[in-house]
Amino acid sequence: MTLVHNWHIGRRMEYPYFESRPKRQFAAVFNINRCIACQTCTMACKSAWTYNKGQEFMWWNNVETKPYGGYPQSWDVKTLKLIESDENTWYTDEKDEKLSPYGVYEGDTIFEAASKKNINQWAVGYIPEDKEWRAPNFGEDVAVSNKPDEFSSLPEHSRWFFYIQRLCNHCTYPGCLAACPRKAIYKRKEDGIVLIDQKRCRGYRKCVEQCPYKKPMYRGLTRVSEKCIACYPRVEGKDPLTQGRPMETRCMAACVGQIRLQGFLDDNPKNPVTWLIKQEKIALPLYPQFGTEPNIYYIPPRWAPRSYLRQMFGPGVDEAIDKFMVPSRELLAVMSLFRMTQSIVFEYKIEEGPKVFETVIHGKKFEMFNDTVIGYGEDGKEIIRTTIEEPIHIRDPKHYNSI
């Protein structure tokens, strides 16, 4: 084991390889508050990558219902139990803007727990049984029948739930990469995308076992593991639609709820993804205590119990929700970029507009300005321009469905 720095948990931790970060990291921000679980993202991914024989149960992108949903079932509860300890505490008194923005997690990561348990593998984990993979939304959102003598019921729990969108996190310290005895899994230097070399894989399923998010999946027909490839041909600008510009993945581009923004995490404070994650700190990693430094970030739901959300997204939850509920002028502008273009936005600029609305939210004054936000591509050219207030289009009266 070597020692590497993990800024999600605010400290150095054990990992089998030396710290090596890409020039820019593939990353995305999901706004859970807007997701309606339409599964359009899920089907966009499925129809692009996992429609062949032997991939029937492969859902590289899925949307599951929390607190009880999961694909495979109970993946997060089972992994949390593997690192469970009385020492799993966050210390938030001392923070460093770059090294420990959320404080310091003093419990064991999946790598450190494996080392302590002396189990002869790099990370703790488990291989789900076949029945746990049998349906991506098994038992979730069970509806009540309208017939008086016929009914069904949800598991007993408080009346709250939310949808969470999941795909490979392309982690900075991937559990799958650490686990592979064949060194068939690698992380690209140019964008941090994690891939499996199919020619080297021998189907030992160590990646399935030691990825805490259970996103590598074994294909029995070919006897190798497969996983999300982050639609890398699109990210490389190979799709003719964007004329060579880096393009968002299929699941991001298909999102009808406009909850997703994909880009690269870098050091540019005017990169919208970097700004949401590192500057505004409104987008948080999923289960940072696992220690893999995942690169898919979430704006947590404002209605779920805070204790549950802190366990899921770490101690930054309260600050993130407070900022989301009474958004700043800049936050409103950046969030207007979500799903405005399929090209990846590398930088943004805001042109100030007039004030159009003001009110008080939870005792705080809120003002809305109709600013214009402009997104720029990798080449510095403008690729999108939009305003805070969505434009209203009045349909020509000659059409029957005109209002």
C-alpha positions as CSV (number, residue, x, y, z in Angstrom):
1,M,0.0,0.0,0.0
2,T,1.1,3.6,-0.7
3,L,-0.3,6.8,0.9
4,V,-2.4,9.1,-1.4
5,H,-4.4,12.2,-0.6
6,N,-8.2,11.9,-0.9
7,W,-9.7,15.4,-0.7
8,H,-13.2,14.0,-0.2
9,I,-12.3,12.6,3.2
10,G,-9.7,15.3,3.9
11,R,-6.7,13.1,4.6
12,R,-4.1,10.7,3.2
13,M,-5.2,7.1,2.9
14,E,-3.9,3.7,1.8
15,Y,-4.2,2.7,-1.8
16,P,-2.2,0.1,-3.8
17,Y,-0.9,2.5,-6.4
18,F,0.8,5.9,-6.3
19,E,-1.3,9.1,-6.6
20,S,-1.6,10.1,-10.3
21,R,-4.3,12.5,-11.4
22,P,-5.2,13.1,-15.0
23,K,-4.9,16.5,-16.7
24,R,-8.6,16.9,-16.4
25,Q,-11.1,14.5,-14.8
26,F,-14.3,13.3,-16.5
27,A,-17.0,14.4,-14.0
28,A,-20.8,15.2,-13.9
29,V,-23.2,16.9,-11.6
30,F,-26.7,15.4,-11.1
31,N,-29.5,17.5,-9.5
32,I,-31.5,14.9,-7.6
33,N,-34.2,17.5,-6.9
34,R,-35.3,17.5,-10.5
35,C,-35.3,13.7,-11.3
36,I,-38.6,12.0,-12.1
37,A,-37.2,8.6,-12.7
38,C,-38.4,8.5,-16.3
39,Q,-35.5,6.1,-17.0
40,T,-34.8,7.9,-20.4
41,C,-31.1,8.0,-19.4
42,T,-31.2,4.3,-18.6
43,M,-32.7,3.3,-21.9
44,A,-30.4,5.7,-23.9
45,C,-27.4,3.8,-22.3
46,K,-29.0,0.4,-22.8
47,S,-29.8,1.0,-26.5
48,A,-26.2,2.3,-27.1
49,W,-24.1,-0.2,-25.3
50,T,-25.7,-3.2,-23.6
51,Y,-28.4,-4.6,-26.0
52,N,-26.5,-7.8,-27.0
53,K,-27.0,-11.3,-25.9
54,G,-25.6,-11.9,-22.5
55,Q,-26.1,-8.3,-21.5
56,E,-29.8,-8.6,-20.6
57,F,-29.2,-7.7,-16.9
58,M,-26.5,-5.1,-17.6
59,W,-27.7,-1.6,-16.7
60,W,-24.6,0.6,-16.8
61,N,-26.8,3.6,-16.1
62,N,-29.8,3.0,-13.7
63,V,-32.1,5.2,-11.6
64,E,-33.1,3.7,-8.3
65,T,-35.4,4.8,-5.5
66,K,-33.9,5.5,-2.1
67,P,-34.0,4.5,0.7
68,Y,-34.9,1.0,-0.3
69,G,-34.0,0.6,-4.0
70,G,-30.8,-0.5,-5.4
71,Y,-29.2,-2.3,-8.3
72,P,-28.0,-4.8,-7.3
73,Q,-30.3,-4.9,-4.3
74,S,-29.0,-3.4,-1.1
75,W,-25.5,-2.7,-2.6
76,D,-24.9,0.3,-0.4
77,V,-26.2,-1.2,2.8
78,K,-24.0,-4.2,2.4
79,T,-20.8,-2.2,1.6
80,L,-21.5,0.2,4.5
81,K,-21.6,-2.9,6.9
82,L,-18.2,-4.0,5.6
83,I,-16.6,-0.8,6.8
84,E,-18.8,-0.3,9.9
85,S,-16.9,0.9,12.9
86,D,-17.3,3.1,16.0
87,E,-14.5,5.2,14.5
88,N,-16.4,6.2,11.4
89,T,-16.7,9.8,12.4
90,W,-16.4,13.1,10.5
91,Y,-14.5,15.9,12.1
92,T,-15.6,19.2,10.6
93,D,-14.0,21.8,12.9
94,E,-10.9,22.2,10.9
95,K,-11.3,22.5,7.1
96,D,-8.9,23.4,4.4
97,E,-10.3,24.8,1.2
98,K,-8.3,22.5,-1.1
99,L,-7.2,19.5,1.0
100,S,-10.2,18.9,3.3
101,P,-13.2,21.1,2.3
102,Y,-15.7,18.8,4.1
103,G,-13.5,18.1,7.1
104,V,-11.7,14.9,7.9
105,Y,-13.2,11.3,8.0
106,E,-11.4,9.2,10.5
107,G,-13.0,5.9,9.8
108,D,-11.8,3.1,7.5
109,T,-12.1,3.3,3.7
110,I,-12.8,0.0,1.8
111,F,-9.0,-0.2,1.3
112,E,-8.0,0.3,4.9
113,A,-10.7,-2.0,6.2
114,A,-9.3,-4.8,3.9
115,S,-5.8,-4.1,5.3
116,K,-7.0,-4.3,8.9
117,K,-9.0,-7.5,8.3
118,N,-6.0,-9.1,6.6
119,I,-8.2,-10.7,4.0
120,N,-5.6,-10.9,1.2
121,Q,-7.3,-8.5,-1.1
122,W,-7.0,-4.7,-1.8
123,A,-10.5,-3.7,-0.7
124,V,-13.4,-5.2,1.2
125,G,-16.4,-6.2,-1.0
126,Y,-18.8,-8.9,-2.0
127,I,-20.1,-10.5,-5.2
128,P,-23.9,-10.1,-5.4
129,E,-26.0,-13.2,-6.0
130,D,-27.8,-13.6,-9.3
131,K,-31.2,-12.8,-7.6
132,E,-29.9,-9.4,-6.6
133,W,-29.4,-8.5,-10.2
134,R,-32.7,-9.8,-11.5
135,A,-34.4,-6.4,-12.0
136,P,-33.1,-2.8,-11.8
137,N,-36.1,-1.6,-9.8
138,F,-37.3,-4.7,-8.0
139,G,-39.9,-3.8,-5.4
140,E,-39.6,-0.1,-5.8
141,D,-42.5,2.3,-6.2
142,V,-45.2,-0.3,-5.7
143,A,-48.5,1.3,-6.6
144,V,-51.8,0.9,-4.7
145,S,-54.7,-0.6,-6.7
146,N,-57.8,1.5,-7.4
147,K,-60.0,-1.6,-6.8
148,P,-61.5,-1.8,-3.3
149,D,-60.7,-5.5,-2.7
150,E,-57.3,-5.4,-4.2
151,F,-54.3,-3.6,-2.7
152,S,-50.5,-3.7,-2.4
153,S,-48.3,-1.9,0.0
154,L,-44.9,-0.3,0.3
155,P,-42.4,-1.5,2.9
156,E,-42.9,0.3,6.1
157,H,-41.0,3.5,6.2
158,S,-41.5,7.2,6.6
159,R,-43.2,9.0,3.7
160,W,-40.2,10.2,1.8
161,F,-38.1,9.0,-1.0
162,F,-36.0,10.2,-3.8
163,Y,-34.5,9.0,-7.0
164,I,-30.8,8.6,-7.5
165,Q,-29.1,8.2,-10.8
166,R,-26.1,5.9,-11.0
167,L,-23.4,5.0,-13.4
168,C,-19.7,4.3,-13.0
169,N,-18.1,7.1,-11.0
170,H,-14.7,6.9,-12.9
171,C,-13.2,7.2,-9.4
172,T,-9.8,8.8,-8.8
173,Y,-8.9,5.7,-6.7
174,P,-11.1,3.0,-8.3
175,G,-11.7,-0.1,-6.2
176,C,-12.1,-2.1,-9.4
177,L,-8.7,-1.1,-10.7
178,A,-7.0,-1.9,-7.4
179,A,-8.7,-5.3,-7.3
180,C,-7.9,-6.6,-10.8
181,P,-5.1,-9.3,-10.5
182,R,-4.6,-9.1,-14.3
183,K,-4.1,-5.3,-14.3
184,A,-6.7,-5.2,-17.0
185,I,-8.4,-2.0,-15.7
186,Y,-6.7,1.3,-16.3
187,K,-7.5,5.0,-15.9
188,R,-6.8,7.3,-18.9
189,K,-4.3,10.1,-18.3
190,E,-6.1,12.5,-20.6
191,D,-9.5,12.5,-19.0
192,G,-9.6,10.0,-16.1
193,I,-12.0,7.6,-17.7
194,V,-11.7,4.1,-16.2
195,L,-11.8,1.3,-18.8
196,I,-11.4,-2.5,-18.9
197,D,-9.0,-4.0,-21.4
198,Q,-11.2,-6.9,-22.6
199,K,-8.2,-8.8,-24.0
200,R,-6.5,-8.9,-20.6
201,C,-9.6,-9.7,-18.5
202,R,-10.0,-13.3,-17.5
203,G,-13.4,-12.9,-15.7
204,Y,-12.1,-13.3,-12.1
205,R,-14.8,-10.8,-11.0
206,K,-12.5,-9.2,-8.5
207,C,-13.6,-5.8,-9.9
208,V,-17.3,-6.8,-9.4
209,E,-16.4,-7.7,-5.8
210,Q,-14.3,-4.7,-4.8
211,C,-16.1,-1.9,-6.6
212,P,-18.3,-0.5,-3.7
213,Y,-20.8,0.9,-6.2
214,K,-21.1,-2.5,-8.1
215,K,-20.8,-0.9,-11.5
216,P,-18.4,-3.5,-13.2
217,M,-20.7,-6.3,-14.4
218,Y,-19.7,-9.9,-15.4
219,R,-20.9,-11.2,-18.7
220,G,-21.2,-15.0,-18.5
221,L,-21.5,-15.4,-22.2
222,T,-18.0,-14.0,-22.9
223,R,-16.6,-14.6,-19.4
224,V,-15.2,-11.1,-19.0
225,S,-16.4,-8.1,-17.0
226,E,-17.8,-5.0,-18.7
227,K,-18.6,-1.5,-17.4
228,C,-19.5,2.0,-18.4
229,I,-17.0,3.5,-20.9
230,A,-18.2,7.1,-20.4
231,C,-19.1,7.1,-24.1
232,Y,-15.5,8.0,-24.7
233,P,-15.8,8.4,-28.5
234,R,-18.3,11.2,-27.8
235,V,-16.1,12.7,-25.1
236,E,-13.2,12.7,-27.6
237,G,-15.3,14.6,-30.1
238,K,-15.7,11.7,-32.6
239,D,-19.4,12.2,-33.1
240,P,-20.0,14.3,-36.2
241,L,-22.9,16.2,-34.6
242,T,-20.6,18.5,-32.6
243,Q,-18.0,18.9,-35.4
244,G,-15.1,17.7,-33.4
245,R,-16.0,19.3,-30.1
246,P,-16.1,17.1,-26.9
247,M,-19.6,15.9,-26.4
248,E,-21.6,14.7,-23.4
249,T,-22.4,11.0,-23.0
250,R,-25.7,9.4,-24.2
251,C,-27.3,9.2,-20.7
252,M,-26.5,12.9,-20.1
253,A,-27.7,14.1,-23.4
254,A,-31.0,12.1,-23.2
255,C,-32.1,13.6,-19.8
256,V,-35.5,15.1,-20.3
257,G,-35.6,16.4,-16.7
258,Q,-32.5,18.5,-17.4
259,I,-30.9,17.3,-14.2
260,R,-27.4,16.5,-15.6
261,L,-24.4,18.6,-16.5
262,Q,-21.3,16.7,-17.6
263,G,-17.8,18.1,-18.1
264,F,-14.3,17.9,-16.7
265,L,-13.1,18.7,-13.2
266,D,-10.1,21.0,-13.5
267,D,-8.5,24.1,-11.9
268,N,-10.5,26.6,-13.9
269,P,-12.9,28.4,-11.4
270,K,-15.2,29.4,-14.3
271,N,-15.6,25.8,-15.5
272,P,-19.3,25.2,-14.5
273,V,-18.6,21.6,-13.2
274,T,-15.6,22.7,-11.2
275,W,-17.5,25.7,-9.9
276,L,-20.5,23.7,-8.7
277,I,-18.2,21.1,-7.0
278,K,-15.2,23.0,-5.6
279,Q,-16.2,26.6,-5.5
280,E,-19.9,26.6,-4.5
281,K,-19.7,23.1,-2.9
282,I,-23.4,22.4,-3.8
283,A,-22.6,19.1,-5.6
284,L,-21.4,16.3,-3.4
285,P,-19.8,12.8,-3.9
286,L,-21.7,9.6,-3.3
287,Y,-20.5,7.8,-0.1
288,P,-17.1,9.6,0.2
289,Q,-16.3,7.4,3.1
290,F,-15.7,4.4,0.7
291,G,-12.5,6.2,-0.2
292,T,-12.5,5.9,-4.0
293,E,-13.0,9.7,-4.6
294,P,-15.9,9.2,-7.0
295,N,-16.4,11.8,-9.8
296,I,-20.1,11.8,-10.2
297,Y,-21.5,14.5,-7.9
298,Y,-25.0,15.1,-6.6
299,I,-27.1,18.1,-5.5
300,P,-28.9,16.4,-2.6
301,P,-32.7,16.4,-2.3
302,R,-34.0,19.1,0.0
303,W,-36.9,17.0,1.5
304,A,-35.1,13.8,2.8
305,P,-33.9,13.5,6.4
306,R,-30.6,15.2,6.9
307,S,-29.1,12.3,8.9
308,Y,-29.7,9.9,5.9
309,L,-28.2,12.4,3.5
310,R,-25.1,13.0,5.6
311,Q,-24.4,9.2,5.6
312,M,-24.9,9.2,1.8
313,F,-23.1,12.4,0.8
314,G,-21.0,13.4,3.8
315,P,-21.1,16.4,6.0
316,G,-21.4,19.0,3.2
317,V,-25.1,18.2,2.9
318,D,-26.5,21.1,5.1
319,E,-24.5,23.8,3.3
320,A,-25.3,22.4,-0.1
321,I,-29.1,22.3,0.5
322,D,-29.1,25.8,2.1
323,K,-27.4,27.2,-1.0
324,F,-29.8,25.3,-3.3
325,M,-32.9,26.5,-1.6
326,V,-31.9,30.1,-1.7
327,P,-29.7,30.2,-4.7
328,S,-27.2,33.0,-5.4
329,R,-27.3,35.0,-8.6
330,E,-24.3,33.0,-10.0
331,L,-25.8,29.6,-9.0
332,L,-29.0,30.4,-10.9
333,A,-27.0,31.3,-13.9
334,V,-24.8,28.2,-13.9
335,M,-27.7,25.9,-13.3
336,S,-29.4,27.3,-16.4
337,L,-26.6,25.6,-18.4
338,F,-28.0,22.1,-17.5
339,R,-28.9,20.3,-20.7
340,M,-28.8,23.4,-22.9
341,T,-26.3,21.8,-25.3
342,Q,-24.8,18.4,-26.1
343,S,-21.3,19.9,-26.3
344,I,-19.2,20.0,-23.2
345,V,-19.0,23.5,-21.7
346,F,-15.5,24.3,-20.5
347,E,-16.1,27.8,-19.3
348,Y,-19.0,30.2,-18.6
349,K,-19.5,34.0,-18.4
350,I,-22.5,35.9,-17.0
351,E,-23.9,39.1,-18.5
352,E,-26.0,40.9,-16.0
353,G,-29.7,41.6,-16.7
354,P,-32.6,43.4,-14.9
355,K,-34.2,42.2,-11.7
356,V,-37.4,40.4,-12.4
357,F,-38.5,39.0,-9.1
358,E,-37.9,39.1,-5.4
359,T,-39.2,37.3,-2.3
360,V,-38.3,35.9,1.0
361,I,-37.4,32.2,1.3
362,H,-37.0,30.7,4.8
363,G,-36.3,34.1,6.2
364,K,-33.7,35.0,3.6
365,K,-34.1,37.6,0.9
366,F,-34.1,36.2,-2.6
367,E,-33.7,38.2,-5.8
368,M,-33.9,36.9,-9.3
369,F,-32.2,38.7,-12.2
370,N,-32.7,37.8,-15.8
371,D,-29.0,37.4,-16.5
372,T,-27.6,35.8,-19.6
373,V,-25.1,32.9,-19.2
374,I,-22.8,32.0,-22.0
375,G,-21.0,28.7,-22.3
376,Y,-17.7,28.3,-24.2
377,G,-16.2,25.1,-25.7
378,E,-12.7,23.8,-25.5
379,D,-11.6,26.1,-28.3
380,G,-12.9,29.2,-26.5
381,K,-15.8,29.7,-28.9
382,E,-19.3,30.4,-27.7
383,I,-21.5,27.2,-27.9
384,I,-24.6,28.2,-25.9
385,R,-26.3,31.4,-24.7
386,T,-29.3,31.3,-22.5
387,T,-31.2,33.5,-20.0
388,I,-32.5,32.8,-16.5
389,E,-36.0,33.3,-17.6
390,E,-37.0,30.8,-20.2
391,P,-38.3,32.4,-23.4
392,I,-42.1,32.1,-24.1
393,H,-43.0,31.1,-27.6
394,I,-46.6,31.8,-28.7
395,R,-47.8,29.3,-31.4
396,D,-49.4,30.7,-34.5
397,P,-53.2,30.7,-34.2
398,K,-53.5,28.8,-37.5
399,H,-52.5,25.6,-35.6
400,Y,-55.4,23.8,-33.9
401,N,-53.6,23.3,-30.5
402,S,-52.7,26.9,-30.1
403,I,-53.5,28.4,-26.7
